[in-house]
């Protein structure tokens, strides 16, 4: 297993371009299964999770052609549906949470979809009820093999449009149900739908394929089913989580950094939340410029009480950046309460930060109070293990700012979400290398 060796305490300088959005890529890759015609996807990130899904599509019989470094052509005209019930698929599908989103397209087009219990980050319970209840509402029958952890949905008469109220605004659940409903007979309305930019992008792509989806960008979607979808070409947005990662990295290393082509209109609360931590963020056309700062001070509320940063469904602050907010706060001037509402295990990496000298109080599985050092006490290098993608990049940011040389093990977790990160960081002046330990 590879590890990162990081010599901290160096400032960075230059510009960096965010990769394509991981979460959008996983959705639109599954959507290629909805048509027999050719679909071209651009700005596809070259990361482990995305490459795993592309591999699964290939095993399913999708014809895949790599056009450029980050562009692919997909054609799903001769699929091998027997693969879905094979031992190989049970192994392949269980290693990737995003594989759950092949079920909706397969159910819609072929009347059946199967999936082993998917893997992914160990950040707490991540139930799939919203997905399967949506399929049941559309007329599918559901079965679950508890011994093999294998899910299945089927319909012999086809899916039928209906009205549904989602029990939670699940992003992947909404995506899966949308992809099932676009080929259902009649009209489907989805209330309490997720409306993240990734869902908007998926909907725009499907409309470009001939789907009829209204209400894009809101939490009430109306979908008029069609009998067939055509091919299209689609470009994936820049990854907003990577944008937030680079903002946090610039602040913690007291560096001057330009983040190119960030798609400002799709960043939502991200710039505002970092500004509340005292970080200067300047908009230059569609770029973000972070000037060098010797320190940054957390804002208090109007009444003087301690700032709380918490996650919420879009347009609220994304939960994927709370780990980075927590790390950045360790060197702020002031105190902040980080409240991770969605996942009860996502904050458990703070023990590594405490080992590095950070002042963090884990109040309970969902809340942590951070008292910033204001750079008067530098974090100290240590050896640590990355537990998930977002904690992994947060520990990497901490290591880049720390005094001494840190080792981060299990960096496959970072590779799952960040493309060629050590080379990109080296280009900015970071002292980082990939080693075998």
C-alpha positions as CSV (number, residue, x, y, z in Angstrom):
1,X,0.0,0.0,0.0
2,X,1.3,3.4,-0.9
3,X,1.7,6.4,1.5
4,X,2.4,10.1,1.2
5,X,5.6,11.6,2.8
6,X,5.0,15.3,3.3
7,X,7.5,17.9,4.5
8,X,5.4,20.6,6.0
9,X,5.8,24.3,6.5
10,X,6.3,25.4,2.9
11,X,4.2,28.0,1.2
12,X,2.6,27.3,-2.1
13,X,2.3,29.6,-5.1
14,X,0.7,29.4,-8.5
15,X,-2.5,28.4,-10.1
16,X,-4.5,25.1,-10.2
17,X,-7.5,23.9,-12.2
18,X,-10.1,21.8,-10.4
19,X,-10.8,18.4,-11.9
20,X,-14.3,17.3,-13.1
21,X,-16.8,16.8,-10.3
22,X,-16.6,13.3,-8.9
23,X,-20.2,13.2,-7.7
24,X,-21.6,14.4,-11.0
25,X,-19.4,12.0,-13.0
26,X,-20.8,9.0,-11.1
27,X,-24.3,10.0,-12.0
28,X,-23.9,10.9,-15.7
29,X,-21.8,7.7,-16.2
30,X,-24.8,5.6,-15.1
31,X,-27.1,7.6,-17.4
32,X,-25.3,6.3,-20.5
33,X,-27.2,3.1,-19.9
34,X,-30.5,4.7,-20.7
35,X,-29.9,4.8,-24.5
36,X,-28.5,2.6,-27.2
37,X,-27.0,5.6,-28.9
38,X,-23.5,7.1,-28.4
39,X,-23.0,9.4,-25.4
40,X,-19.8,11.6,-25.1
41,X,-18.7,12.8,-21.7
42,X,-16.1,15.5,-21.2
43,X,-14.1,16.6,-18.2
44,X,-14.3,13.1,-16.6
45,X,-11.9,13.0,-13.6
46,X,-9.2,10.4,-13.7
47,X,-9.8,9.1,-10.1
48,X,-10.2,5.6,-8.6
49,X,-14.0,5.7,-8.0
50,X,-14.8,7.0,-11.5
51,X,-12.4,4.5,-13.1
52,X,-14.0,1.6,-11.1
53,X,-17.5,2.6,-12.4
54,X,-16.1,2.8,-16.0
55,X,-14.7,-0.7,-15.5
56,X,-18.1,-2.0,-14.3
57,X,-19.8,-0.4,-17.4
58,X,-17.3,-2.1,-19.6
59,X,-17.9,-5.5,-17.9
60,X,-21.6,-4.9,-18.5
61,X,-21.0,-4.6,-22.2
62,X,-20.9,-0.9,-22.7
63,X,-18.6,0.0,-25.6
64,X,-16.1,2.5,-24.3
65,X,-13.6,4.7,-26.2
66,X,-11.2,7.1,-24.6
67,X,-11.1,10.1,-26.8
68,X,-8.7,12.4,-24.8
69,X,-7.3,12.3,-21.3
70,X,-10.6,13.3,-19.8
71,X,-13.2,12.6,-22.5
72,X,-14.9,9.3,-23.3
73,X,-17.5,7.9,-25.7
74,X,-20.0,5.3,-24.4
75,X,-22.5,3.2,-26.3
76,X,-24.8,0.8,-24.5
77,X,-26.3,-1.0,-27.5
78,X,-25.3,-4.6,-26.7
79,X,-25.3,-5.1,-22.9
80,X,-24.5,-8.4,-21.1
81,X,-27.2,-8.4,-18.4
82,X,-26.1,-11.8,-17.1
83,X,-23.1,-10.0,-15.6
84,X,-25.5,-8.4,-13.1
85,X,-26.0,-11.8,-11.4
86,X,-22.4,-13.0,-11.6
87,X,-19.9,-13.4,-8.7
88,X,-17.7,-10.9,-10.5
89,X,-20.4,-8.2,-10.3
90,X,-21.0,-8.9,-6.7
91,X,-17.4,-8.2,-6.0
92,X,-17.0,-5.2,-8.4
93,X,-20.2,-3.5,-7.4
94,X,-19.6,-3.9,-3.7
95,X,-16.4,-1.9,-3.8
96,X,-18.1,1.4,-5.0
97,X,-21.0,3.2,-3.5
98,X,-21.7,5.0,-6.8
99,X,-22.6,1.7,-8.4
100,X,-26.0,1.9,-6.8
101,X,-27.0,4.4,-9.5
102,X,-26.9,1.8,-12.4
103,X,-30.1,0.3,-10.9
104,X,-32.5,3.1,-12.0
105,X,-31.4,3.2,-15.7
106,X,-31.3,-0.6,-16.0
107,X,-34.8,-0.9,-14.3
108,X,-36.2,1.7,-16.7
109,X,-34.8,0.3,-19.9
110,X,-34.7,-3.4,-19.3
111,X,-37.2,-4.0,-16.4
112,X,-34.6,-5.2,-13.9
113,X,-31.7,-3.9,-11.9
114,X,-29.5,-5.6,-9.3
115,X,-26.8,-4.4,-7.0
116,X,-24.7,-5.8,-4.1
117,X,-24.6,-3.7,-1.0
118,X,-22.3,-0.9,-2.2
119,X,-19.1,0.2,-0.4
120,X,-17.6,3.7,-0.1
121,X,-16.5,5.8,2.8
122,X,-17.0,4.5,6.4
123,X,-18.5,7.7,7.7
124,X,-21.7,6.3,9.3
125,X,-25.0,4.8,8.2
126,X,-25.8,5.5,4.5
127,X,-29.1,3.8,3.9
128,X,-30.6,3.0,0.5
129,X,-34.3,3.1,1.5
130,X,-34.9,6.3,-0.5
131,X,-33.7,4.7,-3.7
132,X,-35.7,1.5,-3.5
133,X,-38.9,3.1,-2.1
134,X,-38.8,5.4,-5.2
135,X,-38.6,2.3,-7.5
136,X,-41.4,0.6,-5.6
137,X,-43.6,3.7,-6.0
138,X,-42.9,3.6,-9.7
139,X,-44.3,0.0,-9.8
140,X,-41.2,-2.2,-9.3
141,X,-41.1,-5.2,-7.0
142,X,-38.2,-5.4,-4.5
143,X,-36.3,-8.2,-3.1
144,X,-33.2,-8.4,-0.8
145,X,-31.0,-11.4,-0.1
146,X,-29.7,-10.9,3.4
147,X,-27.2,-13.7,3.2
148,X,-25.4,-12.2,0.2
149,X,-26.4,-8.5,0.8
150,X,-27.8,-8.4,-2.7
151,X,-30.6,-6.1,-3.8
152,X,-32.9,-6.5,-6.8
153,X,-35.8,-4.6,-8.4
154,X,-37.9,-5.9,-11.3
155,X,-41.0,-5.0,-13.3
156,X,-42.8,-7.1,-15.9
157,X,-45.3,-4.5,-17.0
158,X,-43.1,-1.4,-17.0
159,X,-42.7,1.5,-14.7
160,X,-45.6,3.9,-14.2
161,X,-45.5,7.6,-13.3
162,X,-46.7,8.6,-9.8
163,X,-46.5,11.3,-7.2
164,X,-43.9,10.7,-4.5
165,X,-42.5,12.6,-1.5
166,X,-39.0,11.5,-0.7
167,X,-38.2,10.8,3.0
168,X,-34.9,12.7,2.6
169,X,-33.4,14.9,0.0
170,X,-30.9,12.2,-1.0
171,X,-28.7,13.2,-3.9
172,X,-27.9,9.7,-5.2
173,X,-31.5,8.6,-4.4
174,X,-32.9,11.6,-6.4
175,X,-30.6,10.8,-9.3
176,X,-31.5,7.1,-9.4
177,X,-35.3,7.9,-9.3
178,X,-35.0,10.5,-12.0
179,X,-33.2,8.0,-14.3
180,X,-35.9,5.4,-13.7
181,X,-38.8,7.9,-14.2
182,X,-37.6,9.4,-17.5
183,X,-38.7,6.2,-19.3
184,X,-41.8,5.4,-17.1
185,X,-45.3,5.7,-18.6
186,X,-47.1,8.9,-17.6
187,X,-46.0,11.7,-15.3
188,X,-43.9,11.5,-12.2
189,X,-43.6,14.2,-9.6
190,X,-40.8,14.1,-7.0
191,X,-41.2,16.4,-4.0
192,X,-38.3,17.0,-1.6
193,X,-35.9,16.1,-4.4
194,X,-32.2,17.0,-4.0
195,X,-31.4,20.0,-6.2
196,X,-27.5,20.1,-6.0
197,X,-25.7,21.3,-9.2
198,X,-24.9,17.7,-9.9
199,X,-28.7,16.8,-10.1
200,X,-29.2,19.9,-12.2
201,X,-26.5,18.8,-14.6
202,X,-27.9,15.2,-14.8
203,X,-31.3,16.6,-15.6
204,X,-29.9,18.9,-18.3
205,X,-28.1,16.0,-19.8
206,X,-31.2,13.8,-19.8
207,X,-33.3,16.6,-21.3
208,X,-30.6,16.9,-24.0
209,X,-31.2,13.2,-24.6
210,X,-34.9,13.8,-25.1
211,X,-36.3,13.5,-21.6
212,X,-38.9,15.9,-20.3
213,X,-37.9,17.1,-16.8
214,X,-39.3,20.4,-15.4
215,X,-38.4,22.2,-12.2
216,X,-34.7,21.7,-12.6
217,X,-32.9,23.5,-9.7
218,X,-35.9,23.2,-7.4
219,X,-37.0,20.5,-4.9
220,X,-40.1,19.7,-7.0
221,X,-39.4,17.9,-10.2
222,X,-42.0,16.9,-12.8
223,X,-41.0,14.2,-15.3
224,X,-43.1,13.3,-18.3
225,X,-42.0,9.8,-19.4
226,X,-40.8,9.2,-22.9
227,X,-40.4,5.9,-24.8
228,X,-36.8,6.4,-25.9
229,X,-33.7,8.5,-25.3
230,X,-31.1,9.5,-27.8
231,X,-27.3,10.1,-27.6
232,X,-25.8,13.4,-26.5
233,X,-22.6,15.2,-25.5
234,X,-22.2,16.5,-21.9
235,X,-19.4,18.4,-20.0
236,X,-19.0,17.8,-16.3
237,X,-18.7,20.7,-13.9
238,X,-15.5,21.5,-12.0
239,X,-15.5,19.7,-8.6
240,X,-16.7,22.1,-6.0
241,X,-15.2,19.9,-3.2
242,X,-11.8,20.2,-4.8
243,X,-12.3,24.0,-5.0
244,X,-13.0,24.1,-1.3
245,X,-10.0,21.9,-0.7
246,X,-7.6,24.3,-2.5
247,X,-9.1,27.3,-0.6
248,X,-8.4,25.5,2.7
249,X,-4.9,24.5,1.6
250,X,-4.0,28.1,0.7
251,X,-5.2,29.4,4.0
252,X,-3.4,26.8,6.1
253,X,-0.1,27.1,4.3
254,X,-0.4,31.0,4.2
255,X,0.0,30.8,0.4
256,X,-1.1,32.9,-2.6
257,X,-3.1,30.7,-4.9
258,X,-5.3,31.1,-8.0
259,X,-8.0,28.5,-8.6
260,X,-9.0,28.5,-12.3
261,X,-12.4,28.1,-13.9
262,X,-14.3,27.3,-10.8
263,X,-17.9,27.9,-12.1
264,X,-18.7,30.5,-9.5
265,X,-22.5,30.2,-10.0
266,X,-22.4,26.6,-8.9
267,X,-20.3,27.1,-5.7
268,X,-23.3,28.1,-3.5
269,X,-22.3,28.8,0.1
270,X,-18.7,27.6,-0.2
271,X,-17.0,31.1,-0.6
272,X,-19.2,32.6,2.1
273,X,-18.4,29.9,4.7
274,X,-14.7,30.2,4.1
275,X,-15.0,34.0,4.4
276,X,-16.7,33.6,7.8
277,X,-13.4,31.9,8.9
278,X,-11.6,35.1,7.9
279,X,-10.2,33.9,4.6
280,X,-9.9,36.4,1.8
281,X,-11.5,35.2,-1.4
282,X,-11.5,37.3,-4.5
283,X,-13.5,36.7,-7.7
284,X,-11.6,37.3,-10.9
285,X,-13.8,36.4,-13.8
286,X,-14.5,32.7,-13.2
287,X,-11.4,32.3,-11.1
288,X,-10.8,32.4,-7.3
289,X,-7.8,34.3,-6.1
290,X,-6.6,33.7,-2.5
291,X,-4.0,36.3,-1.4
292,X,-1.3,35.4,1.1
293,X,-2.5,35.9,4.6
294,X,-0.5,35.8,7.8
295,X,-3.7,34.9,9.7
296,X,-7.4,34.8,9.6
297,X,-10.0,35.6,12.2
298,X,-13.4,33.7,12.6
299,X,-16.4,35.9,12.6
300,X,-18.8,35.8,15.5
301,X,-22.6,36.1,15.2
302,X,-24.2,39.6,15.5
303,X,-24.9,38.9,19.2
304,X,-21.3,37.8,19.8
305,X,-22.0,34.1,20.1
306,X,-19.7,31.4,18.7
307,X,-20.0,30.7,15.0
308,X,-21.5,27.4,14.0
309,X,-20.7,25.8,10.6
310,X,-23.1,23.0,9.7
311,X,-24.1,21.0,6.7
312,X,-27.5,21.1,4.9
313,X,-29.1,20.0,1.7
314,X,-28.4,22.4,-1.2
315,X,-28.4,25.3,-1.3
316,X,-26.9,24.8,2.2
317,X,-23.3,24.0,2.9
318,X,-22.1,20.7,1.5
319,X,-21.1,18.0,4.2
320,X,-18.1,17.0,2.1
321,X,-16.3,20.2,3.1
322,X,-16.9,20.1,6.8
323,X,-13.7,18.1,7.5
324,X,-11.7,20.8,5.7
325,X,-13.4,23.6,7.5
326,X,-12.5,21.8,10.8
327,X,-8.8,21.6,9.8
328,X,-8.6,25.2,8.6
329,X,-10.2,26.4,11.9
330,X,-7.3,24.8,13.9
331,X,-5.1,27.8,12.8
332,X,-7.7,30.5,12.9
333,X,-8.0,33.2,15.4
334,X,-11.2,32.4,17.4
335,X,-13.5,29.5,18.0
336,X,-16.0,27.7,15.8
337,X,-18.5,24.8,16.4
338,X,-18.5,22.3,13.5
339,X,-21.8,20.4,13.3
340,X,-21.9,17.4,11.0
341,X,-25.6,16.5,10.9
342,X,-25.6,13.7,8.3
343,X,-22.9,11.2,9.2
344,X,-22.1,10.1,12.7
345,X,-18.6,8.9,12.0
346,X,-17.2,11.6,9.8
347,X,-15.6,13.6,12.6
348,X,-13.7,10.7,14.2
349,X,-10.5,11.7,12.4
350,X,-10.0,14.6,14.8
351,X,-7.9,12.4,17.1
352,X,-5.1,12.7,14.5
353,X,-5.4,16.5,14.6
354,X,-5.2,16.4,18.4
355,X,-2.0,14.3,18.1
356,X,-0.6,17.1,15.9
357,X,-1.4,19.7,18.6
358,X,-4.7,21.0,17.5
359,X,-7.2,22.2,20.1
360,X,-10.3,20.3,19.2
361,X,-13.0,19.1,21.5
362,X,-15.2,16.3,20.1
363,X,-18.5,17.1,21.8
364,X,-20.3,14.0,20.4
365,X,-20.3,12.1,17.1
366,X,-21.8,15.0,15.2
367,X,-20.2,18.1,16.8
368,X,-16.7,19.4,17.4
369,X,-15.5,22.7,18.9
370,X,-12.2,24.1,17.5
371,X,-10.1,26.7,19.3
372,X,-7.7,28.2,16.7
373,X,-4.0,28.6,17.3
374,X,-3.8,31.8,15.2
375,X,-0.5,30.3,13.9
376,X,1.1,31.0,17.3
377,X,1.7,27.3,17.7
378,X,2.4,25.2,14.5
379,X,0.9,21.8,14.1
380,X,3.5,19.0,14.5
381,X,4.2,16.3,12.0
382,X,3.0,12.7,12.7
383,X,2.2,9.4,11.2
384,X,-1.5,8.9,10.4
385,X,-4.0,6.8,8.3
386,X,-6.6,8.2,6.0
387,X,-10.0,6.9,7.0
388,X,-12.0,8.3,4.0
389,X,-11.7,10.7,1.1
390,X,-12.5,13.9,2.8
391,X,-10.7,13.2,6.1
392,X,-7.7,12.1,3.9
393,X,-7.4,15.4,2.1
394,X,-8.0,17.3,5.4
395,X,-5.1,15.4,7.0
396,X,-3.0,16.1,3.9
397,X,-3.7,19.9,4.4
398,X,-2.8,19.6,8.0
399,X,0.5,17.9,7.1
400,X,1.4,20.5,4.5
401,X,1.1,23.2,7.3
402,X,2.8,21.2,10.0
403,X,6.3,21.4,11.3
404,X,8.4,18.4,10.2
405,X,7.7,15.4,8.0
406,X,4.4,13.5,8.2
407,X,3.4,10.1,6.8
408,X,-0.1,9.4,5.6
409,X,-1.0,5.8,5.0
410,X,-4.0,4.4,3.1
411,X,-3.8,7.1,0.5
412,X,-6.0,5.1,-1.9
413,X,-8.8,6.9,-0.1
414,X,-7.4,10.2,-1.3
415,X,-6.9,8.8,-4.8
416,X,-10.5,7.8,-4.9
417,X,-11.5,11.5,-5.1
418,X,-8.5,13.6,-6.2
419,X,-6.7,13.3,-9.5
420,X,-2.9,13.0,-9.6
421,X,-2.7,15.1,-6.5
422,X,0.9,14.8,-5.6
423,X,2.1,16.0,-9.1
424,X,-0.4,18.9,-8.9
425,X,0.8,19.9,-5.5
426,X,4.5,19.6,-6.4
427,X,3.8,22.1,-9.2
428,X,2.7,24.6,-6.6
429,X,5.9,24.0,-4.5
430,X,4.7,21.4,-2.0
431,X,7.2,18.8,-0.7
432,X,5.3,15.6,-1.2
433,X,6.1,12.2,-2.5
434,X,4.4,8.8,-2.9
435,X,6.3,6.0,-1.1
436,X,5.8,2.4,-0.3
437,X,6.0,1.8,3.4
